[in-house]
Amino acid sequence: MDLLNILILLAVGLFAGCLNTLAGGGSLLSLPVLIFLGLPPNVANATNRVAIVLQNIFAVRGFKSKGVSVYPFNLWLGISAFCGAIVGAFLAVDIDKEVFNRILAVVIVAVVVYMAINPLKNINKPENMGKKATITSIIIFFFVGIYGGFIQAGVGYLMIMALTLVNGFSLVKTNSIKVFVALTYTLVALGIFIYYGIVNWEFGIPLAIGNATGGWLASRWSVNKGDNWIRYIVMVTASAFAIKLFFF
């Protein structure tokens, strides 16, 4: 791989890592870029998980260093998502190239629309970790794990929606839970992809370095700094990727 591709992966990883930690949607950029650099869709999907794992290791440590923790609640959600990801990862191993590209294009459009309307911006619920809310979240996160194990892109927004609507967590706590859960279920997905030999480490390592740097920086900035400028760039770029994936 030449120097230009390495620099592209580092830059995309840095940007994606920041976005994934602050909100979600970083894989809307990294997945299409891996595909456009020549990787088959299932290999790109698997390779992206190398970056997600390293990114979330650094993001979890970043939140912990700031004293943000929702243990053991995050552990129960992580276990549930871990189980779901086993199902999702096996679905992703042998998926047809054209089918994957079209699914990814539809997912990108759906997430871009979600980012544009931002339906949670005016919701302000009290924090709820009661038995009913906890069980509801555990069930929801099993299905989040299936989706995350399968395609990953946009899963951060699903987690934010669930944790906001069901449990009423602040954005800081939500993001600390999100990166822990993503780390947990991505470990099993990556393990399955490694077993089937569809991870490209040459592409995965520079992307992971970028993601890890972005994840650490974003967790240290704190979500209070805002992420609107990142959202707008992603919305425009991801829309262009979606058109390319679906029609060309």
C-alpha positions as CSV (number, residue, x, y, z in Angstrom):
1,M,0.0,0.0,0.0
2,D,1.4,3.4,-0.9
3,L,1.9,6.4,1.3
4,L,-1.1,8.3,0.0
5,N,-3.5,5.5,1.0
6,I,-1.9,5.3,4.4
7,L,-2.4,9.1,4.9
8,I,-6.0,8.8,3.7
9,L,-6.7,6.0,6.2
10,L,-5.1,7.9,9.0
11,A,-7.1,11.1,8.3
12,V,-10.4,9.2,7.8
13,G,-9.8,7.2,11.0
14,L,-9.1,10.4,13.0
15,F,-12.3,12.0,11.8
16,A,-14.4,8.8,12.2
17,G,-13.0,8.2,15.7
18,C,-14.0,11.7,16.8
19,L,-17.5,11.3,15.4
20,N,-18.0,7.8,16.7
21,T,-17.1,8.9,20.2
22,L,-19.1,12.2,20.2
23,A,-22.2,10.8,18.6
24,G,-22.0,8.1,15.9
25,G,-21.7,7.6,12.2
26,G,-18.0,7.4,11.7
27,S,-18.3,4.1,9.9
28,L,-20.4,5.9,7.3
29,L,-17.1,7.4,6.2
30,S,-14.6,4.7,6.9
31,L,-16.6,1.8,5.3
32,P,-17.1,3.5,1.9
33,V,-13.5,4.7,1.9
34,L,-12.2,1.1,2.5
35,I,-14.4,-0.1,-0.4
36,F,-13.3,2.7,-2.7
37,L,-9.7,1.9,-1.9
38,G,-10.2,-1.6,-3.3
39,L,-11.4,-3.9,-0.5
40,P,-14.4,-6.2,-1.1
41,P,-17.4,-5.1,0.9
42,N,-17.3,-8.0,3.4
43,V,-13.5,-7.5,3.9
44,A,-14.0,-3.7,4.3
45,N,-16.7,-4.4,6.9
46,A,-14.4,-6.8,8.8
47,T,-11.3,-4.6,8.5
48,N,-13.2,-1.6,9.9
49,R,-13.7,-3.5,13.2
50,V,-9.9,-3.4,13.9
51,A,-10.3,0.4,14.0
52,I,-13.5,0.3,16.1
53,V,-11.9,-1.9,18.7
54,L,-8.8,0.2,19.2
55,Q,-10.8,3.5,19.0
56,N,-13.1,2.3,21.8
57,I,-10.3,1.0,24.0
58,F,-8.9,4.6,24.0
59,A,-12.4,6.2,24.3
60,V,-13.3,4.0,27.3
61,R,-10.0,5.0,29.0
62,G,-10.6,8.6,28.2
63,F,-14.1,8.6,29.8
64,K,-12.7,6.7,32.8
65,S,-10.0,9.2,33.3
66,K,-12.7,11.9,33.6
67,G,-14.6,9.9,36.2
68,V,-17.5,9.0,33.9
69,S,-18.8,5.5,34.7
70,V,-22.2,3.8,34.7
71,Y,-21.0,0.4,36.1
72,P,-22.5,-2.3,36.2
73,F,-25.3,-1.0,34.0
74,N,-23.0,-0.8,31.0
75,L,-21.7,-4.3,31.6
76,W,-25.2,-5.8,31.4
77,L,-25.8,-4.0,28.1
78,G,-22.4,-5.1,26.8
79,I,-23.1,-8.7,27.5
80,S,-26.5,-8.5,25.7
81,A,-25.0,-6.8,22.7
82,F,-22.1,-9.3,22.7
83,C,-24.6,-12.2,22.3
84,G,-26.4,-10.3,19.5
85,A,-23.2,-9.6,17.7
86,I,-22.4,-13.3,17.3
87,V,-25.6,-13.6,15.1
88,G,-24.8,-10.4,13.2
89,A,-21.2,-11.2,12.4
90,F,-22.1,-14.6,11.0
91,L,-24.6,-12.9,8.7
92,A,-21.9,-10.5,7.5
93,V,-19.2,-13.1,6.6
94,D,-20.5,-14.3,3.2
95,I,-22.8,-11.5,2.2
96,D,-23.0,-10.7,-1.5
97,K,-21.1,-7.6,-2.6
98,E,-24.0,-5.9,-4.4
99,V,-26.4,-6.7,-1.6
100,F,-24.0,-5.3,1.0
101,N,-23.4,-2.1,-1.0
102,R,-27.1,-1.5,-1.3
103,I,-27.8,-2.2,2.3
104,L,-25.0,0.2,3.3
105,A,-26.3,2.9,0.9
106,V,-29.8,2.6,2.5
107,V,-28.3,2.7,6.0
108,I,-26.3,5.8,5.1
109,V,-29.4,7.7,3.8
110,A,-31.4,6.7,6.9
111,V,-28.7,7.9,9.3
112,V,-28.2,11.1,7.3
113,V,-31.9,11.9,7.6
114,Y,-31.8,11.1,11.3
115,M,-28.8,13.4,11.7
116,A,-30.6,16.2,9.8
117,I,-33.9,16.1,11.8
118,N,-32.1,15.3,15.2
119,P,-35.4,14.0,16.9
120,L,-33.9,13.8,20.4
121,K,-32.7,17.4,20.6
122,N,-35.7,18.6,22.7
123,I,-36.1,15.5,24.9
124,N,-35.3,15.9,28.5
125,K,-36.2,12.8,30.6
126,P,-35.2,12.1,34.2
127,E,-32.5,9.4,34.6
128,N,-34.1,5.9,35.1
129,M,-32.2,2.8,36.0
130,G,-35.1,1.0,37.5
131,K,-35.7,-2.7,36.9
132,K,-38.2,-2.3,34.1
133,A,-36.1,0.3,32.2
134,T,-32.9,-1.8,32.7
135,I,-34.6,-5.0,31.4
136,T,-36.0,-3.1,28.4
137,S,-32.5,-1.8,27.6
138,I,-30.9,-5.2,27.9
139,I,-33.5,-6.6,25.4
140,I,-33.0,-3.6,23.0
141,F,-29.2,-4.0,23.1
142,F,-29.4,-7.6,22.0
143,F,-30.8,-6.4,18.7
144,V,-28.4,-3.5,18.7
145,G,-25.6,-6.1,18.9
146,I,-27.1,-8.0,15.9
147,Y,-27.0,-4.9,13.8
148,G,-23.6,-3.8,15.1
149,G,-22.1,-7.2,14.4
150,F,-23.6,-7.2,10.9
151,I,-22.7,-3.7,9.6
152,Q,-21.8,-1.3,12.4
153,A,-22.5,1.9,10.4
154,G,-24.9,4.2,12.4
155,V,-25.1,1.9,15.4
156,G,-24.1,4.8,17.7
157,Y,-27.3,6.6,16.9
158,L,-29.4,3.5,17.8
159,M,-27.6,3.3,21.2
160,I,-28.1,7.1,21.8
161,M,-31.8,6.8,21.0
162,A,-32.3,3.8,23.3
163,L,-30.3,5.2,26.2
164,T,-32.0,8.6,25.9
165,L,-35.6,7.4,25.5
166,V,-35.6,4.5,27.9
167,N,-33.1,5.5,30.5
168,G,-32.9,9.3,30.3
169,F,-29.1,9.5,30.5
170,S,-27.2,12.7,29.8
171,L,-25.2,12.7,26.6
172,V,-21.9,12.3,28.6
173,K,-23.1,9.1,30.3
174,T,-24.7,7.9,27.1
175,N,-21.5,8.2,25.2
176,S,-19.5,6.5,28.0
177,I,-21.9,3.5,27.8
178,K,-21.9,3.6,24.0
179,V,-18.2,3.2,23.6
180,F,-18.0,0.4,26.2
181,V,-20.8,-1.5,24.6
182,A,-19.3,-1.0,21.1
183,L,-16.0,-2.3,22.4
184,T,-17.6,-5.4,23.9
185,Y,-19.7,-6.5,20.9
186,T,-17.0,-5.5,18.3
187,L,-14.5,-7.9,20.0
188,V,-16.7,-10.9,19.2
189,A,-17.4,-9.7,15.7
190,L,-13.8,-9.1,15.0
191,G,-12.9,-12.5,16.4
192,I,-15.3,-14.2,14.0
193,F,-14.0,-12.2,11.0
194,I,-10.4,-13.1,11.9
195,Y,-11.4,-16.7,12.1
196,Y,-12.8,-16.6,8.6
197,G,-9.7,-14.7,7.3
198,I,-11.5,-11.6,6.0
199,V,-9.6,-8.9,7.9
200,N,-7.0,-6.9,5.9
201,W,-4.5,-5.8,8.5
202,E,-2.5,-3.7,6.0
203,F,-5.5,-1.3,5.8
204,G,-6.8,-2.0,9.3
205,I,-3.8,-0.8,11.2
206,P,-3.4,2.7,9.9
207,L,-7.2,3.2,10.1
208,A,-7.1,1.9,13.7
209,I,-4.3,4.4,14.6
210,G,-6.4,7.2,13.3
211,N,-9.6,6.0,15.0
212,A,-7.8,5.5,18.3
213,T,-6.4,9.0,18.2
214,G,-9.8,10.5,17.4
215,G,-11.5,8.4,20.1
216,W,-9.1,9.6,22.7
217,L,-9.2,13.2,21.7
218,A,-13.0,13.3,21.5
219,S,-13.5,11.6,24.9
220,R,-11.2,14.2,26.5
221,W,-12.9,17.1,24.8
222,S,-16.2,16.0,26.2
223,V,-19.5,16.1,24.3
224,N,-20.2,19.6,25.8
225,K,-17.9,21.0,23.1
226,G,-20.5,20.2,20.4
227,D,-20.3,18.1,17.3
228,N,-22.6,19.9,14.8
229,W,-19.8,20.9,12.5
230,I,-18.7,17.3,12.2
231,R,-22.3,16.2,11.6
232,Y,-22.7,18.6,8.6
233,I,-19.5,17.4,6.9
234,V,-20.5,13.8,7.4
235,M,-24.0,14.4,6.1
236,V,-22.7,15.8,2.8
237,T,-19.9,13.3,2.4
238,A,-21.9,10.3,3.3
239,S,-24.7,11.3,1.0
240,A,-22.2,11.3,-1.9
241,F,-20.9,7.9,-0.9
242,A,-24.5,6.5,-0.7
243,I,-25.2,7.7,-4.3
244,K,-21.9,6.1,-5.5
245,L,-22.6,2.8,-3.7
246,F,-26.2,2.5,-4.8
247,F,-26.0,3.5,-8.5
248,F,-22.4,2.8,-9.6
